[in-house]
Amino acid sequence: MFEAPKRRVEKVFIHCSASDMALRDNTLVNEITHWHLDRGFNDIGYHFVIDKLGTLLTGRSLEKIPAAQKGHNTGSIAICVHGYASFTVTSRHRLRAFCAEINEAYFGRITFHGHCEVSPKACPIFNYRKLLSLDQWGRMPANLE
């Protein structure tokens, strides 16, 4: 079950790994961490990673600000779904269920966004708005699960 961090959070950003490498579990988190370290980050930029089996993996501590959407990290949580050309039904279902947990923990007062909303990148490369049933402001309906 999701437990909100002590720091203020107003938004959740959804990302994709832009890779279909056959990685999962800690190997996937380690690989993404290396990608981010190679780009000058001090750790993995995401708080959570969802692999193709739908496993929710922990990245950066929730108490730390993410390094995932430049200029929009403060007050946010970053979730990455592993994939580029293909995303599994299982991983999409896990994202939806996890976002519903986060939404419930914040009593529906949090908004959900794609990385593409604050960057010229096509990330995530799936229709996250439809998947999460977001309204025009990025809010999820109550009890989406």
Phi, psi and omega in degrees: 000138181291135175239120184297141177288168179285334180287156180291133177227132179239338186222153171240131177251134179259134180230168168233157185282348182057035178209139174251020178305142182281071180240150176204172181055216185294335177299319179295313179298318178297319180295314178296321176302315178298320177301316182289321176298320178297335179268006176096003176287163178263001182187178172299142183277339185264150175280324183222150174230135176249120181277178185292343176272358180086013179281130177272116182251146180268135176248242179295147178301139178297337179284348179259147176292138180289168173234071191227331181221092187313129179082356183223025183279322182299135179074024183227164171240139181244127179238131178245131174258127183289123176153166175222291180271340181220138175232136183280155175300321181297316181291322178293321178297318180296319178300313181299313181295319181293318177297325176295322177297315180297315180302317180294319180298331179258015176054036177074010183262024180240152178245155183241138186217156171267152176306326181298342179285341182233011182211152178286007180279150174271073186222126000281161183264053171202164185277082181295327181298314179291316181303319183266002181054044183286144173276186185295341180262359180089018179265142177269150173290156178293148176053051180290326184316000000 
